[in-house]
């Protein structure tokens, strides 16, 4: 089993010391989806949702969330992100969100990409809940990461 880097010798939680690590280019991509009724999906696609432009609000929410990841996830380092993008794709029964986070730094941006994806999907729910309270957020996961000591990693189809 791999060493648990967020535990000290006594088993206490700790923030990993990245001070001695070299700053490298790092990028992570995460994705997830929200499943919904056809009525809600059509309203989002056509810009007819009661609260306005659902995807614009969700994109901004995702970007803002990535910048606040260290405030939300207890042992994450606060990072000076170089870029965050949140993109959407319509699927047969929902919307897929894909977030990419990047920086030059001493630690990865996987959590920032996954946080951006998760919050973008929650924002879609909030913006469209008047149309479908039964929407389901699912499959939020890391798709790929690049940079750092461990190099590149790309998810297999089943994960």
C-alpha positions as CSV (number, residue, x, y, z in Angstrom):
1,X,0.0,0.0,0.0
2,X,1.2,3.5,-0.8
3,X,2.4,5.7,2.0
4,X,-0.4,8.0,3.3
5,X,1.2,11.4,2.9
6,X,-1.5,13.3,4.8
7,X,-0.7,11.4,8.0
8,X,2.3,12.0,10.3
9,X,4.2,9.3,12.1
10,X,1.6,9.2,14.9
11,X,-1.3,9.0,12.4
12,X,-2.5,12.6,12.8
13,X,-3.7,14.5,9.8
14,X,-1.3,17.0,8.4
15,X,-0.8,19.2,5.4
16,X,1.9,17.8,3.2
17,X,5.1,19.9,3.1
18,X,5.7,20.7,-0.6
19,X,8.4,23.3,0.0
20,X,11.2,21.2,-1.3
21,X,9.5,20.1,-4.4
22,X,10.3,21.6,-7.8
23,X,7.7,23.8,-9.4
24,X,6.4,22.1,-12.6
25,X,3.6,22.6,-15.1
26,X,0.6,20.8,-13.8
27,X,-2.8,20.3,-15.3
28,X,-5.9,18.2,-14.3
29,X,-9.2,17.5,-16.0
30,X,-12.3,16.3,-14.2
31,X,-15.8,15.5,-15.5
32,X,-19.2,14.6,-14.2
33,X,-22.8,14.8,-15.3
34,X,-26.3,15.8,-14.2
35,X,-29.2,13.7,-15.4
36,X,-32.6,15.4,-15.8
37,X,-36.0,15.3,-17.4
38,X,-36.3,16.2,-21.1
39,X,-38.3,19.4,-20.1
40,X,-35.4,20.6,-17.9
41,X,-32.8,19.7,-20.5
42,X,-34.7,21.5,-23.3
43,X,-35.1,24.6,-21.1
44,X,-31.4,24.7,-20.4
45,X,-30.5,24.1,-24.1
46,X,-33.0,26.8,-25.3
47,X,-32.1,29.4,-22.6
48,X,-35.7,29.2,-21.2
49,X,-34.9,28.2,-17.6
50,X,-36.8,30.3,-15.0
51,X,-33.6,31.6,-13.4
52,X,-31.9,32.6,-16.7
53,X,-28.7,31.3,-18.4
54,X,-28.0,28.1,-16.5
55,X,-24.7,27.3,-18.1
56,X,-23.3,30.8,-17.8
57,X,-24.0,30.8,-14.0
58,X,-22.7,27.2,-13.6
59,X,-19.4,28.1,-15.5
60,X,-18.8,31.0,-13.2
61,X,-19.6,29.0,-10.1
62,X,-17.2,26.2,-11.1
63,X,-14.4,28.7,-11.8
64,X,-15.0,30.4,-8.4
65,X,-15.1,27.1,-6.6
66,X,-11.8,26.0,-8.1
67,X,-10.2,29.1,-6.6
68,X,-11.7,28.3,-3.2
69,X,-10.8,24.6,-3.0
70,X,-8.3,25.0,-0.2
71,X,-11.1,26.6,1.9
72,X,-13.4,23.7,1.2
73,X,-11.1,20.6,1.4
74,X,-9.2,20.7,4.7
75,X,-5.7,19.5,3.7
76,X,-5.5,21.1,0.3
77,X,-2.8,23.8,-0.3
78,X,-4.0,27.2,-1.4
79,X,-2.9,27.5,-5.0
80,X,-2.3,30.4,-7.4
81,X,-4.1,28.9,-10.4
82,X,-3.0,29.9,-13.9
83,X,-6.2,28.9,-15.6
84,X,-9.5,27.2,-15.0
85,X,-12.0,26.3,-17.7
86,X,-15.5,24.7,-17.3
87,X,-17.1,23.4,-20.4
88,X,-20.5,21.7,-21.0
89,X,-21.8,19.2,-23.4
90,X,-25.5,18.2,-23.8
91,X,-26.1,14.4,-23.6
92,X,-29.3,12.5,-24.3
93,X,-30.6,12.8,-20.8
94,X,-28.4,15.5,-19.2
95,X,-25.5,17.8,-19.2
96,X,-21.8,16.9,-18.8
97,X,-19.5,19.3,-17.1
98,X,-15.7,19.1,-17.7
99,X,-13.3,21.3,-15.8
100,X,-9.6,21.8,-16.5
101,X,-7.3,23.5,-14.0
102,X,-3.6,24.4,-14.5
103,X,-0.7,26.1,-12.9
104,X,3.1,26.0,-12.5
105,X,3.6,24.9,-8.9
106,X,4.7,22.3,-6.3
107,X,1.5,20.4,-6.0
108,X,-1.2,19.1,-8.3
109,X,-4.6,20.6,-9.3
110,X,-6.7,17.5,-9.3
111,X,-8.9,18.7,-6.4
112,X,-9.4,22.1,-8.0
113,X,-10.7,20.4,-11.2
114,X,-13.0,18.1,-9.3
115,X,-14.3,20.9,-7.1
116,X,-15.0,23.0,-10.2
117,X,-16.9,20.2,-11.8
118,X,-18.9,19.4,-8.7
119,X,-19.9,23.0,-8.0
120,X,-20.8,23.6,-11.7
121,X,-23.1,20.6,-11.5
122,X,-24.6,21.8,-8.3
123,X,-25.2,25.3,-9.8
124,X,-27.0,23.6,-12.7
125,X,-29.2,21.9,-10.2
126,X,-29.9,25.2,-8.4
127,X,-30.7,27.0,-11.6
128,X,-33.1,24.3,-12.9
129,X,-34.6,22.8,-9.8
130,X,-37.9,24.6,-10.5
131,X,-38.2,22.3,-13.5
132,X,-36.9,19.1,-12.1
133,X,-36.2,18.5,-8.4
134,X,-35.2,14.9,-9.1
135,X,-32.0,15.7,-11.1
136,X,-29.1,13.3,-10.3
137,X,-25.5,14.4,-10.2
138,X,-23.2,11.4,-11.0
139,X,-19.9,10.2,-12.1
140,X,-17.7,13.1,-10.9
141,X,-14.1,11.9,-11.4
142,X,-10.6,12.7,-12.4
143,X,-10.1,12.1,-16.1
144,X,-6.4,13.0,-16.4
145,X,-3.6,14.7,-14.6
146,X,-0.2,15.8,-15.9
147,X,3.0,17.1,-14.2
148,X,4.8,16.5,-10.9
149,X,6.8,13.6,-9.7
150,X,4.2,11.0,-10.7
151,X,3.9,12.4,-14.2
152,X,0.8,11.8,-16.3
153,X,-2.2,9.7,-15.5
154,X,-5.2,9.1,-17.7
155,X,-8.3,7.3,-16.4
156,X,-9.3,4.0,-18.0
157,X,-12.9,3.9,-19.3
158,X,-14.2,2.2,-16.2
159,X,-11.9,3.8,-13.8
